[in-house]
Amino acid sequence: MLIVVFICAFIMGLSLGLLGAGGAVLTIPIFVYLVHMDAQIAISSSLFVVCMISLFGGLNYYKKFLVDFRSVVLFGIPSVIFVWLSRTFLLPWIPDPIWNEGNIMISKSSFLLILFSILLFFAAFRMLKPPVLNSNATLHSNSYTFILLNGILLGVITGILGAGGGFLIVPALVILQKLDFKKAAGTSLIIISINTGVALISKYQSLSILDWPFILTFTGIAVLGMYSGTKLSQFLSSDRLKPVFAYFIIAMGVFMLLKELL
């Protein structure tokens, strides 16, 4: 089983390197259903893994001049603020259990996993939706507003569910900032590393209960996968890869939803 887990770690890193997204989408289910971590510990563990992988990947893209720091600032400021607010105030506010009436009891961990499975469906939809690449519209106030709202949503998702949100960032960068896909992927990785880093710092007490030897090994293998992904991205079409990955995410979302509800 440990070999399977580490193979999954490599695949997760490969996804981040190729698409600039897909880190926590794979990491949290691996930690919960293969390693049997509690959901909240899995979220904290995922934040560290995704932070490290995104940082290494983002720096690799930066060396190739494939990071747009203007977009990092536009997305980063609102998302970082709401990452901190979500981890500090919203997450502790969620009761445990969420529901306990009659024979039905929904724990906080199950509730977070159900939310995460719904997030997977949304992520898959965004990946399957064809990007608008040929628009000649300039970035106006409505676009800035949309980026601001995306940044806020990204911050809440990262803070509550431990997801980096590359599936939100990359389409917005392509459509609104008119970045090509590879530059959007590199920019996404930098934003994800900042957000997940802030999320970790905001709840630094949870770091003491993590299984560090396992997490560091998992992270190292995932980094190898990420570097392989960035190399392969020079030869493989992301347009062909995204639908395959999107359908895989849908299948995982269905599995998680049924697992938690039944």
C-alpha positions as CSV (number, residue, x, y, z in Angstrom):
1,M,0.0,0.0,0.0
2,L,2.9,2.4,0.8
3,I,4.3,1.8,-2.7
4,V,0.8,2.7,-4.2
5,V,0.7,5.9,-2.0
6,F,4.1,7.0,-3.3
7,I,3.2,6.2,-6.9
8,C,0.1,8.5,-6.3
9,A,2.5,11.1,-4.9
10,F,4.5,11.1,-8.2
11,I,1.3,11.3,-10.3
12,M,0.1,14.3,-8.1
13,G,3.3,16.1,-8.7
14,L,3.1,15.3,-12.4
15,S,-0.3,16.9,-12.6
16,L,0.9,20.1,-11.0
17,G,3.9,20.2,-13.3
18,L,1.8,19.7,-16.4
19,L,-1.3,21.6,-15.6
20,G,-0.5,24.0,-12.8
21,A,-3.4,22.5,-10.9
22,G,-4.5,19.2,-9.3
23,G,-2.3,19.1,-6.1
24,A,-4.8,18.9,-3.3
25,V,-7.4,17.4,-5.6
26,L,-5.3,14.2,-5.4
27,T,-3.4,14.6,-2.1
28,I,-6.4,14.8,0.3
29,P,-8.1,11.7,-1.1
30,I,-4.8,9.8,-0.9
31,F,-4.2,10.8,2.7
32,V,-7.8,10.1,3.8
33,Y,-8.6,6.9,1.9
34,L,-5.2,5.2,1.4
35,V,-3.2,6.5,4.5
36,H,-6.4,6.7,6.7
37,M,-5.7,10.1,8.1
38,D,-8.4,12.2,9.8
39,A,-9.7,14.7,7.3
40,Q,-8.5,17.8,9.2
41,I,-5.0,16.3,9.6
42,A,-5.1,15.4,5.9
43,I,-5.9,19.0,5.0
44,S,-2.9,20.3,7.1
45,S,-0.6,17.7,5.6
46,S,-1.9,18.5,2.1
47,L,-1.2,22.2,2.6
48,F,2.5,21.5,3.4
49,V,2.9,19.1,0.4
50,V,1.2,21.4,-2.1
51,C,3.1,24.5,-0.7
52,M,6.5,22.8,-1.2
53,I,5.7,21.3,-4.6
54,S,4.2,24.6,-5.9
55,L,7.1,26.5,-4.7
56,F,9.6,24.3,-6.5
57,G,7.5,24.2,-9.6
58,G,6.9,27.9,-9.6
59,L,10.6,28.6,-9.3
60,N,11.3,26.3,-12.2
61,Y,8.8,28.3,-14.3
62,Y,10.3,31.6,-13.1
63,K,13.7,30.5,-14.5
64,K,12.0,30.2,-17.9
65,F,10.4,33.7,-17.5
66,L,6.9,32.1,-17.2
67,V,5.6,33.9,-14.1
68,D,3.5,37.1,-14.3
69,F,4.1,38.9,-11.0
70,R,1.4,41.5,-11.7
71,S,-1.2,38.6,-11.7
72,V,0.4,37.2,-8.5
73,V,-0.3,40.5,-6.8
74,L,-3.8,40.9,-8.2
75,F,-4.8,37.4,-7.1
76,G,-2.5,37.1,-4.1
77,I,-3.6,40.0,-1.9
78,P,-7.3,39.1,-1.6
79,S,-6.7,35.4,-1.5
80,V,-4.0,35.6,1.3
81,I,-6.3,37.8,3.4
82,F,-9.2,35.3,3.1
83,V,-6.9,32.3,3.6
84,W,-5.9,33.8,7.0
85,L,-9.5,34.8,7.9
86,S,-10.9,31.3,6.9
87,R,-8.3,29.4,8.9
88,T,-8.4,31.7,11.9
89,F,-12.2,32.3,12.3
90,L,-14.3,30.3,9.8
91,L,-12.8,26.8,10.3
92,P,-12.9,26.8,14.1
93,W,-16.5,28.1,13.9
94,I,-17.7,25.0,12.1
95,P,-19.2,22.7,14.8
96,D,-18.4,19.0,15.3
97,P,-20.6,17.2,14.6
98,I,-22.4,19.2,12.0
99,W,-25.6,17.2,12.3
100,N,-26.6,14.7,15.0
101,E,-30.3,13.9,14.8
102,G,-31.9,10.4,15.1
103,N,-29.7,7.9,13.3
104,I,-27.9,10.5,11.2
105,M,-24.6,11.9,12.4
106,I,-22.3,14.0,10.2
107,S,-19.0,14.8,11.7
108,K,-17.0,17.9,10.9
109,S,-14.4,15.7,9.0
110,S,-17.1,14.1,6.8
111,F,-18.7,17.5,6.2
112,L,-15.3,18.9,4.9
113,L,-14.8,15.8,2.7
114,I,-18.3,16.2,1.3
115,L,-17.6,19.8,0.5
116,F,-14.3,18.8,-1.1
117,S,-16.0,16.2,-3.3
118,I,-18.4,18.9,-4.5
119,L,-15.3,21.1,-5.2
120,L,-14.0,18.3,-7.4
121,F,-17.0,18.5,-9.6
122,F,-16.6,22.2,-10.0
123,A,-12.8,21.8,-10.7
124,A,-13.6,19.2,-13.4
125,F,-16.2,21.5,-15.0
126,R,-13.6,24.4,-15.1
127,M,-11.1,22.0,-16.8
128,L,-13.6,20.8,-19.4
129,K,-14.8,24.3,-20.2
130,P,-12.9,25.5,-23.3
131,P,-10.9,28.7,-22.5
132,V,-11.6,31.9,-24.4
133,L,-8.2,32.6,-26.0
134,N,-9.0,35.0,-28.8
135,S,-10.8,37.7,-27.0
136,N,-9.4,41.2,-27.7
137,A,-11.1,42.9,-24.8
138,T,-8.9,44.9,-22.5
139,L,-8.8,44.4,-18.7
140,H,-11.4,46.7,-17.3
141,S,-13.0,47.3,-13.9
142,N,-15.4,44.4,-14.2
143,S,-12.4,42.1,-14.9
144,Y,-10.6,43.4,-11.8
145,T,-13.8,42.8,-9.8
146,F,-13.9,39.2,-11.1
147,I,-10.3,38.6,-10.3
148,L,-10.9,40.0,-6.8
149,L,-13.9,37.7,-6.3
150,N,-11.9,34.7,-7.6
151,G,-9.1,35.7,-5.1
152,I,-11.6,35.7,-2.2
153,L,-13.1,32.4,-3.3
154,L,-9.6,30.9,-3.7
155,G,-8.7,32.1,-0.2
156,V,-11.7,30.5,1.4
157,I,-11.2,27.2,-0.5
158,T,-7.5,27.0,0.5
159,G,-8.3,28.0,4.1
160,I,-11.2,25.6,4.7
161,L,-10.4,22.6,2.4
162,G,-6.6,22.9,1.9
163,A,-6.9,23.1,-1.9
164,G,-4.6,25.2,-3.9
165,G,-7.2,26.3,-6.4
166,G,-5.2,26.0,-9.6
167,F,-8.4,25.1,-11.4
168,L,-9.7,28.6,-10.5
169,I,-6.5,30.5,-11.1
170,V,-5.4,29.1,-14.5
171,P,-8.7,29.8,-16.4
172,A,-9.0,33.3,-14.9
173,L,-5.4,34.1,-15.9
174,V,-5.9,32.8,-19.4
175,I,-9.2,34.6,-20.0
176,L,-8.8,37.9,-18.1
177,Q,-5.0,38.5,-18.1
178,K,-4.6,37.1,-21.6
179,L,-1.7,34.8,-20.5
180,D,-0.7,31.8,-22.5
181,F,-1.4,28.5,-20.7
182,K,2.2,27.8,-19.7
183,K,2.7,31.2,-18.2
184,A,-0.7,30.9,-16.4
185,A,0.4,27.5,-15.0
186,G,3.7,29.0,-13.7
187,T,1.9,32.0,-12.2
188,S,-0.7,29.7,-10.6
189,L,2.0,27.7,-8.9
190,I,3.5,30.8,-7.3
191,I,0.1,32.0,-6.0
192,I,-0.7,28.5,-4.7
193,S,2.6,28.3,-2.8
194,I,1.9,31.7,-1.1
195,N,-1.7,30.8,-0.2
196,T,-0.9,27.4,1.2
197,G,2.1,28.8,3.1
198,V,-0.1,31.4,4.7
199,A,-2.7,28.7,5.6
200,L,0.0,26.7,7.3
201,I,1.4,29.6,9.3
202,S,-2.1,30.6,10.4
203,K,-2.6,27.2,12.1
204,Y,1.0,26.4,13.0
205,Q,-0.1,24.5,16.1
206,S,-1.4,21.7,13.9
207,L,2.1,21.1,12.4
208,S,3.2,19.3,15.6
209,I,0.8,16.4,15.1
210,L,1.8,15.7,11.5
211,D,3.7,12.5,10.5
212,W,6.8,14.4,9.3
213,P,8.9,11.4,8.1
214,F,6.1,10.2,5.9
215,I,5.1,13.7,4.7
216,L,8.6,14.7,3.7
217,T,9.1,11.4,1.8
218,F,5.8,12.0,0.0
219,T,6.7,15.6,-0.8
220,G,10.1,14.6,-2.2
221,I,8.6,12.0,-4.5
222,A,5.9,14.5,-5.6
223,V,8.6,17.1,-6.4
224,L,10.2,14.6,-8.7
225,G,6.9,14.1,-10.4
226,M,6.4,17.8,-10.7
227,Y,9.8,18.3,-12.3
228,S,9.0,15.4,-14.7
229,G,5.7,17.2,-15.5
230,T,7.4,20.5,-16.3
231,K,9.7,18.7,-18.7
232,L,6.9,16.8,-20.3
233,S,4.9,20.0,-20.7
234,Q,7.3,20.9,-23.5
235,F,6.2,17.9,-25.5
236,L,2.6,17.1,-24.5
237,S,-0.5,19.2,-25.3
238,S,-2.3,20.3,-22.1
239,D,-5.5,20.6,-24.1
240,R,-5.4,16.8,-24.5
241,L,-4.5,16.1,-21.0
242,K,-7.0,18.3,-19.2
243,P,-10.2,16.4,-20.3
244,V,-8.6,13.1,-19.1
245,F,-7.7,14.5,-15.8
246,A,-11.1,16.2,-15.5
247,Y,-13.0,12.9,-15.9
248,F,-10.7,11.3,-13.4
249,I,-11.5,14.0,-10.9
250,I,-15.2,13.5,-11.5
251,A,-14.8,9.8,-10.7
252,M,-12.9,10.6,-7.6
253,G,-15.6,13.1,-6.5
254,V,-18.3,10.5,-7.0
255,F,-16.3,8.0,-4.9
256,M,-15.8,10.5,-2.1
257,L,-19.4,11.6,-2.0
258,L,-20.7,8.0,-1.9
259,K,-18.1,7.0,0.7
260,E,-19.1,9.9,3.1
261,L,-22.8,9.7,2.5
262,L,-23.3,6.0,2.6
